[in-house]
Amino acid sequence: MVRNILITLLLFVSVTLNAQKTQYHDAAQLNVIGKAIPTSRSFTRIDTAAYRFNDAVIEEFACHSTGLAVLFATDSPFIKAKWLTSGKNASENMTAIAQKGLDLYIRQNGEWVFAGVGRPQMDQGPDYASHKSTIVKSMAPGRKECLLYLPLYDRLDSLFIGIAEDSYIEPLENPFRHRIVIKGSSVTHGLAASRPGMSYAARFGRDNGFYCFNLGFSGMSKLQKEYAEYLADIEADAFIFDAFSNPSAEIIHERFDAFVDIIRAAHPEVPLIFMQTERRESRNFDTWREDFEARKQAAAEEEIKERMKTDKHIYFLPSDDFLGDEHIATSDGSHPTDLGFTYMLESISPKILKILRKYGIK
Amino acid sequence: MVRNILITLLLFVSVTLNAQKTQYHDAAQLNVIGKAIPTSRSFTRIDTAAYRFNDAVIEEFACHSTGLAVLFATDSPFIKAKWLTSGKNASENMTAIAQKGLDLYIRQNGEWVFAGVGRPQMDQGPDYASHKSTIVKSMAPGRKECLLYLPLYDRLDSLFIGIAEDSYIEPLENPFRHRIVIKGSSVTHGLAASRPGMSYAARFGRDNGFYCFNLGFSGMSKLQKEYAEYLADIEADAFIFDAFSNPSAEIIHERFDAFVDIIRAAHPEVPLIFMQTERRESRNFDTWREDFEARKQAAAEEEIKERMKTDKHIYFLPSDDFLGDEHIATSDGSHPTDLGFTYMLESISPKILKILRKYGIK
């Protein structure tokens, strides 16, 4: 009886609050985290005026909001968003929420708990770049500390966060420790994650309280020297590499040493943790793919092991268990889903944490 | 050295075979499985001329190819497909591969092993209903036994399978045993599965060798009598229900008994296994949702437990562990991803198998 009265009261309060007008705040004025080096545009992970990659696709990806998040606190009973991306559709192996949506977590007893998603516009046509969504509503009164992940695989031209007219919103201090750079392919980019906060890089950061920078470049991560030059400029406590997913065996042999040389010149003793590329499911029956991938993996192992002989701060993580053994961990034979990332994190997290502890990173 | 010569030879043979012309075969002439009751259209799961649902959305969903698959054998080194769906885009919480793509498995030592996906057209515009994709290529010589899952969340108007000009293709006998009907909501429909073969219904069937029928109807599964009348007509060894995800507490109380009465009149002693609806992540902070969902779950439990007093062939599976406890199992707070389905199957599979064994279903 008392419970029912309380519920009714709570619902009445919720409805009343939801009927309130919405005030929108520019998210750029809050605490935008996830840029390894500051950029002039609010939601761009790399400044392509400062760093040139000599490739239109790489420069497009550099402008993605991949790995960025907005930290803020509010006492609003609801959180809405209006945002602008490119008008592109997600590719066929990913969700639009991951590509150009938003993913909100609220801190509860020190844990970031999923609160809701910003659902992007999905109608067809080139002009559907403008999105509006209620992320969460009918919340109990009180201050909420919020972590809002931005689109994984799209440009974010603007973002406004909507709260109740009589509520406050303010930047929240970045609670993540250390500076860990994760450089890689589409796997790191988070292509087949279901939501922006579900990339393995975001999960590794959230799970362990680490400040991670997502430098995943889908299909374009081929040990180019331009990336190494960018990485050299980052103030970093550790680098994690998914470096062998995109290049062929030939490219790995050709470029690996020069790539590491550039980073080492700037960071002589920072741990460089290289993951072997996953054993793709697309190898199961395709003999061409089997050969291509096996040669890639062999080249990676050969180069790394040679380098480890003279560099005691380089580490190599095997990938045998990244996709489990039930053929259920990818969206298309190559890209790990949230399930694939779970397997992968179960494999790499304890190994990486053990390495990082040696450097006082914990 | 010998290995390198062999690889070169294999690559040459692969390239030669891939350069061969492609012959296309109508998949409707192969073995299309997954229809609980035969339908006049090749890839339609329910015949809406024979069964009326008095709702345009339900009738649209009834025409989806959800849960259907094509069984065939071929000695072609590659498998391609041309197919026609509606021109709709996937909703923002699912991949286009799951919505309107194809998902191929090849039998290896008695196990169905993932072989490749049919990638649908993703360009923008209403006319992109026509798809063409190479699912797998460069396969070693020999007969392949194939299981090709059809689009989960779209109409399939036609499907042609492409093989090499001098290869054969023939229907493959259905290896799945017993007849298990799975009726439910978007969770059963497989909305946030990454591929058509990754719905929990498809995985439960594939993992256990059972012949399962997917009757998931996203958002529309509200214990309507029209469904019960259809279910009554199915020759079935067991029914599994995700029946409490869509209806409100009020609807559950109002319709549950009548729904079961209709099925029981036709199937007096067939096991009816009802799953509690998952504890949605959208409840985490939304007090309105929390109340609505808690009342739904209470109503479901109350109705089921009352009915179990007089019907000893009704079973109830709790859902507490369906989504794990890390807030990482859904694409949007409601829809389990492949990871969510993994948690769910870990919970329900042993319980369902134990029940089914009592009825000689194993």
Boltz contact constraints between the chains, C-beta under 6 A:
constraints:
  - contact:
      token1: [A, 7]
      token2: [B, 291]
      max_distance: 6.0
  - contact:
      token1: [A, 10]
      token2: [B, 287]
      max_distance: 6.0
  - contact:
      token1: [A, 14]
      token2: [B, 287]
      max_distance: 6.0
  - contact:
      token1: [A, 14]
      token2: [B, 288]
      max_distance: 6.0
  - contact:
      token1: [A, 89]
      token2: [B, 122]
      max_distance: 6.0
  - contact:
      token1: [A, 89]
      token2: [B, 124]
      max_distance: 6.0
  - contact:
      token1: [A, 92]
      token2: [B, 96]
      max_distance: 6.0
  - contact:
      token1: [A, 92]
      token2: [B, 97]
      max_distance: 6.0
  - contact:
      token1: [A, 92]
      token2: [B, 119]
      max_distance: 6.0
  - contact:
      token1: [A, 92]
      token2: [B, 120]
      max_distance: 6.0
  - contact:
      token1: [A, 92]
      token2: [B, 122]
      max_distance: 6.0
  - contact:
      token1: [A, 93]
      token2: [B, 95]
      max_distance: 6.0
  - contact:
      token1: [A, 93]
      token2: [B, 97]
      max_distance: 6.0
  - contact:
      token1: [A, 95]
      token2: [B, 93]
      max_distance: 6.0
  - contact:
      token1: [A, 95]
      token2: [B, 95]
      max_distance: 6.0
  - contact:
      token1: [A, 95]
      token2: [B, 331]
      max_distance: 6.0
  - contact:
      token1: [A, 96]
      token2: [B, 92]
      max_distance: 6.0
  - contact:
      token1: [A, 97]
      token2: [B, 92]
      max_distance: 6.0
  - contact:
      token1: [A, 97]
      token2: [B, 93]
      max_distance: 6.0
  - contact:
      token1: [A, 106]
      token2: [B, 285]
      max_distance: 6.0
  - contact:
      token1: [A, 113]
      token2: [B, 284]
      max_distance: 6.0
  - contact:
      token1: [A, 113]
      token2: [B, 327]
      max_distance: 6.0
  - contact:
      token1: [A, 114]
      token2: [B, 281]
      max_distance: 6.0
  - contact:
      token1: [A, 114]
      token2: [B, 327]
      max_distance: 6.0
  - contact:
      token1: [A, 115]
      token2: [B, 284]
      max_distance: 6.0
  - contact:
      token1: [A, 115]
      token2: [B, 285]
      max_distance: 6.0
  - contact:
      token1: [A, 116]
      token2: [B, 333]
      max_distance: 6.0
  - contact:
      token1: [A, 117]
      token2: [B, 332]
      max_distance: 6.0
  - contact:
      token1: [A, 119]
      token2: [B, 92]
      max_distance: 6.0
  - contact:
      token1: [A, 120]
      token2: [B, 92]
      max_distance: 6.0
  - contact:
      token1: [A, 122]
      token2: [B, 89]
      max_distance: 6.0
  - contact:
      token1: [A, 122]
      token2: [B, 92]
      max_distance: 6.0
  - contact:
      token1: [A, 124]
      token2: [B, 89]
      max_distance: 6.0
  - contact:
      token1: [A, 124]
      token2: [B, 124]
      max_distance: 6.0
  - contact:
      token1: [A, 124]
      token2: [B, 125]
      max_distance: 6.0
  - contact:
      token1: [A, 125]
      token2: [B, 124]
      max_distance: 6.0
  - contact:
      token1: [A, 136]
      token2: [B, 285]
      max_distance: 6.0
  - contact:
      token1: [A, 136]
      token2: [B, 286]
      max_distance: 6.0
  - contact:
      token1: [A, 137]
      token2: [B, 286]
      max_distance: 6.0
  - contact:
      token1: [A, 138]
      token2: [B, 286]
      max_distance: 6.0
  - contact:
      token1: [A, 138]
      token2: [B, 287]
      max_distance: 6.0
  - contact:
      token1: [A, 138]
      token2: [B, 288]
      max_distance: 6.0
  - contact:
      token1: [A, 139]
      token2: [B, 285]
      max_distance: 6.0
  - contact:
      token1: [A, 140]
      token2: [B, 287]
      max_distance: 6.0
  - contact:
      token1: [A, 194]
      token2: [B, 331]
      max_distance: 6.0
  - contact:
      token1: [A, 194]
      token2: [B, 337]
      max_distance: 6.0
  - contact:
      token1: [A, 281]
      token2: [B, 114]
      max_distance: 6.0
  - contact:
      token1: [A, 284]
      token2: [B, 113]
      max_distance: 6.0
  - contact:
      token1: [A, 284]
      token2: [B, 115]
      max_distance: 6.0
  - contact:
      token1: [A, 285]
      token2: [B, 106]
      max_distance: 6.0
  - contact:
      token1: [A, 285]
      token2: [B, 115]
      max_distance: 6.0
  - contact:
      token1: [A, 285]
      token2: [B, 136]
      max_distance: 6.0
  - contact:
      token1: [A, 285]
      token2: [B, 139]
      max_distance: 6.0
  - contact:
      token1: [A, 286]
      token2: [B, 136]
      max_distance: 6.0
  - contact:
      token1: [A, 286]
      token2: [B, 137]
      max_distance: 6.0
  - contact:
      token1: [A, 286]
      token2: [B, 138]
      max_distance: 6.0
  - contact:
      token1: [A, 287]
      token2: [B, 10]
      max_distance: 6.0
  - contact:
      token1: [A, 287]
      token2: [B, 14]
      max_distance: 6.0
  - contact:
      token1: [A, 287]
      token2: [B, 138]
      max_distance: 6.0
  - contact:
      token1: [A, 287]
      token2: [B, 140]
      max_distance: 6.0
  - contact:
      token1: [A, 288]
      token2: [B, 14]
      max_distance: 6.0
  - contact:
      token1: [A, 288]
      token2: [B, 138]
      max_distance: 6.0
  - contact:
      token1: [A, 291]
      token2: [B, 7]
      max_distance: 6.0
  - contact:
      token1: [A, 327]
      token2: [B, 113]
      max_distance: 6.0
  - contact:
      token1: [A, 327]
      token2: [B, 114]
      max_distance: 6.0
  - contact:
      token1: [A, 331]
      token2: [B, 95]
      max_distance: 6.0
  - contact:
      token1: [A, 331]
      token2: [B, 194]
      max_distance: 6.0
  - contact:
      token1: [A, 332]
      token2: [B, 117]
      max_distance: 6.0
  - contact:
      token1: [A, 333]
      token2: [B, 116]
      max_distance: 6.0
  - contact:
      token1: [A, 337]
      token2: [B, 194]
      max_distance: 6.0
  - contact:
      token1: [A, 337]
      token2: [B, 338]
      max_distance: 6.0
  - contact:
      token1: [A, 338]
      token2: [B, 337]
      max_distance: 6.0
  - contact:
      token1: [A, 338]
      token2: [B, 339]
      max_distance: 6.0
  - contact:
      token1: [A, 339]
      token2: [B, 338]
      max_distance: 6.0
  - contact:
      token1: [A, 339]
      token2: [B, 339]
      max_distance: 6.0
  - contact:
      token1: [A, 339]
      token2: [B, 342]
      max_distance: 6.0
  - contact:
      token1: [A, 342]
      token2: [B, 339]
      max_distance: 6.0
